[in-house]
């Protein structure tokens, strides 16, 4: 044992420690990914023909809810909740569809940028109302879900409108390798471009801080109100992407909000984000959405009644949350 | 300087503001009744002659099921919870009765529906009370389960001819003497029990205690989990009753009939002054809240506004009223 080996060993121990804590921190996501892998193997076993088209269909059908889950995740991490995501998506969806119908492809680019900006504004309105009125966020966003859905109906009373060709092409088909659906690439790019810079910034840290302990965050100099509004603005941005993905994948605008607000809450919880705030990320909820959709697909392969699939989805949601809170209760006791 | 000069003025206006605030805080039902009266007068001004015994009866008939659903929200919100499964449970109840009419008969159907609702409520209550799942998530998951099972039931029952039984149609839509809805027969006793129960009964006080300060409630010997299990069973049973009335009123039985009333039911409770954080509120305000929402929505439709405008105004009213409550209760 020379003196030189000691630091190496401690370094190794520290590396193992880091690895250990990283696994612990990401245990939930690793578990989800493992489950997803098992589910894919299972799908292949029960339906040997499940392949390229299956994966592409999965990616497209998952895209709107995955983005909605990302939107919900941001605001839940900040200790809030947003029940107006589905309505915001409907509004963005119809605004984009109405503006794009019969217009040039170049104009479509402007529309996409404009609707993303609109998403930021919607989120800012939600966030400002929550902060300024001091009404519980669940009430404010519930009320705003009426407002945004009403606006969507005003913009477009019945389903219609159109989508720019490039926008539709952006989410259909595959990129390079046929196993890589474009929708999945788009999802990864959006999340990477929006979330990763935020996550690494001071602002991102403050979003986690206010979710974890608002008073402590305030005392350590975080501007709580501003950070809360920022979280809602990011949620609005993700909701705008989700709404655009509806326009892209359906080719029209539908003024009636889908079940995205509540389903995104479910996905966020399954994805390891604590409803109490401060914990989790955007990645877990997205994986959870993929899993939920794949379970639905599997059940159709197994000729299970699709309505039972809804039951199973509900049971999974309840079961996972129950187990999660049981673990928490146990931990609190020991 | 100007501050000194205007001091008497601000003081008197401060006094009245304080008095108003106190009124709003301690007796929220008074300003709500005033708002309701204003809305009724507004309806009359907009469409002269519209306010008649008939109109009142129709408004009451529409408000009763909403008030019952809002009652579910009020009771659960008092404990700091919420019940988003009322829509699925209510639809399921109305639907089950309709499918069992031709076979086992209406009374059996009603019993089956109530038992099914109670089971759903029991599971929800166990989840919230024992496993401490967030009520939002628990009731959301439960509504998926109930909706799915109701759909499966629908496929089983697709062969038999079904329909809303005449008894429920009578209960939900008939008017006695042209002015009193029959549904008041259900609603008045139910409302009396809830109003008295929340004030006088030990269980009613426990709801406030658990919602206001769970730790204090536990230290003083309340078993929160028992309170919560009973609460969610009661809530599901009330939702089932509302489902009977709504399917009778609309003469429709479908598994998603009541879904559109879930958010308005939360809105009615919030407008009625029940805090979603728990411990504050009551059923009286909720009834007035349901009436206000019903009158607003019929006022807007009589003005010929499309559904869209109605929704936007609906949402804005909720935010405004909730903000007013928060202001008066937190500045005291």
Boltz contact constraints between the chains, C-beta under 6 A:
constraints:
  - contact:
      token1: [A, 133]
      token2: [B, 323]
      max_distance: 6.0
  - contact:
      token1: [A, 134]
      token2: [B, 326]
      max_distance: 6.0
  - contact:
      token1: [A, 135]
      token2: [B, 322]
      max_distance: 6.0
  - contact:
      token1: [A, 135]
      token2: [B, 323]
      max_distance: 6.0
  - contact:
      token1: [A, 135]
      token2: [B, 326]
      max_distance: 6.0
  - contact:
      token1: [A, 136]
      token2: [B, 276]
      max_distance: 6.0
  - contact:
      token1: [A, 139]
      token2: [B, 270]
      max_distance: 6.0
  - contact:
      token1: [A, 139]
      token2: [B, 276]
      max_distance: 6.0
  - contact:
      token1: [A, 139]
      token2: [B, 322]
      max_distance: 6.0
  - contact:
      token1: [A, 140]
      token2: [B, 319]
      max_distance: 6.0
  - contact:
      token1: [A, 143]
      token2: [B, 315]
      max_distance: 6.0
  - contact:
      token1: [A, 143]
      token2: [B, 318]
      max_distance: 6.0
  - contact:
      token1: [A, 143]
      token2: [B, 319]
      max_distance: 6.0
  - contact:
      token1: [A, 144]
      token2: [B, 315]
      max_distance: 6.0
  - contact:
      token1: [A, 146]
      token2: [B, 311]
      max_distance: 6.0
  - contact:
      token1: [A, 146]
      token2: [B, 314]
      max_distance: 6.0
  - contact:
      token1: [A, 146]
      token2: [B, 315]
      max_distance: 6.0
  - contact:
      token1: [A, 147]
      token2: [B, 312]
      max_distance: 6.0
  - contact:
      token1: [A, 147]
      token2: [B, 315]
      max_distance: 6.0
  - contact:
      token1: [A, 149]
      token2: [B, 311]
      max_distance: 6.0
  - contact:
      token1: [A, 150]
      token2: [B, 308]
      max_distance: 6.0
  - contact:
      token1: [A, 150]
      token2: [B, 311]
      max_distance: 6.0
  - contact:
      token1: [A, 150]
      token2: [B, 312]
      max_distance: 6.0
  - contact:
      token1: [A, 153]
      token2: [B, 308]
      max_distance: 6.0
  - contact:
      token1: [A, 154]
      token2: [B, 308]
      max_distance: 6.0
  - contact:
      token1: [A, 262]
      token2: [B, 140]
      max_distance: 6.0
  - contact:
      token1: [A, 269]
      token2: [B, 137]
      max_distance: 6.0
  - contact:
      token1: [A, 275]
      token2: [B, 134]
      max_distance: 6.0
  - contact:
      token1: [A, 305]
      token2: [B, 152]
      max_distance: 6.0
  - contact:
      token1: [A, 307]
      token2: [B, 148]
      max_distance: 6.0
  - contact:
      token1: [A, 307]
      token2: [B, 151]
      max_distance: 6.0
  - contact:
      token1: [A, 307]
      token2: [B, 152]
      max_distance: 6.0
  - contact:
      token1: [A, 310]
      token2: [B, 144]
      max_distance: 6.0
  - contact:
      token1: [A, 310]
      token2: [B, 147]
      max_distance: 6.0
  - contact:
      token1: [A, 310]
      token2: [B, 148]
      max_distance: 6.0
  - contact:
      token1: [A, 311]
      token2: [B, 145]
      max_distance: 6.0
  - contact:
      token1: [A, 311]
      token2: [B, 148]
      max_distance: 6.0
  - contact:
      token1: [A, 311]
      token2: [B, 149]
      max_distance: 6.0
  - contact:
      token1: [A, 313]
      token2: [B, 144]
      max_distance: 6.0
  - contact:
      token1: [A, 314]
      token2: [B, 141]
      max_distance: 6.0
  - contact:
      token1: [A, 314]
      token2: [B, 144]
      max_distance: 6.0
  - contact:
      token1: [A, 314]
      token2: [B, 145]
      max_distance: 6.0
  - contact:
      token1: [A, 317]
      token2: [B, 141]
      max_distance: 6.0
  - contact:
      token1: [A, 318]
      token2: [B, 141]
      max_distance: 6.0
  - contact:
      token1: [A, 321]
      token2: [B, 133]
      max_distance: 6.0
  - contact:
      token1: [A, 321]
      token2: [B, 137]
      max_distance: 6.0
  - contact:
      token1: [A, 322]
      token2: [B, 131]
      max_distance: 6.0
  - contact:
      token1: [A, 322]
      token2: [B, 133]
      max_distance: 6.0
  - contact:
      token1: [A, 325]
      token2: [B, 131]
      max_distance: 6.0
  - contact:
      token1: [A, 325]
      token2: [B, 132]
      max_distance: 6.0
  - contact:
      token1: [A, 325]
      token2: [B, 133]
      max_distance: 6.0
